[in-house]
Amino acid sequence: MRARWRAAGVLAALALVLTAPLPAAARQEPATPTKSAAPVTVPALTDWTPAPGHYRHTRTTRLVADGPEERRVAGTLADDLRAAGHGTVPVVRGGARTGDIVIDIRPDRTSLGTEGYELRSGARLSVTAATETGAFYGTRTVLQLLGRP
């Protein structure tokens, strides 16, 4: 799964992050990709390209973040996952394995803009952005897609 999002009115939307309705794909079930299968998120995704694959969050999931910006975003996500009932998710450096969530800030990904991000799911889930802000917004979508355990 790959999604890119450009934010508008983000502050108002963040208050609704954990209350958005979740589609079947968000409940960690594999789905057949179709153009109309974009997940329901607040704010809505503006560029959705479905692809085969799915991600499963488990009690062994870790947040992989190498740089200081990635670690800040991962730390916030770890706190939010714990508050949402997903347990304690450690933040580690390097060596992503199956089930991990990888936070990656790549300034060379200018096509994502300053607030955009890309999500890819498979054996692990990756949030890639050009900026720390974009990576943070990507984690807001991850929280919505994971929902409550």
Buried (B, 14 or more C-beta within 10 A) or exposed (E): BBBBBBBEEBEEBBEEBBEBEBBEBBEBEBBEBEEEBBBBBBBEBEEBEBEEBBBBBEEEBBBBBBEEBBBBBBBBBBEBBEEBEBBEBEBBEEEBEEBBBBBBBBEEBEEBBBBBBBBBBEEBBBBBBBBBBBBBBBBBBBBBBBBEE
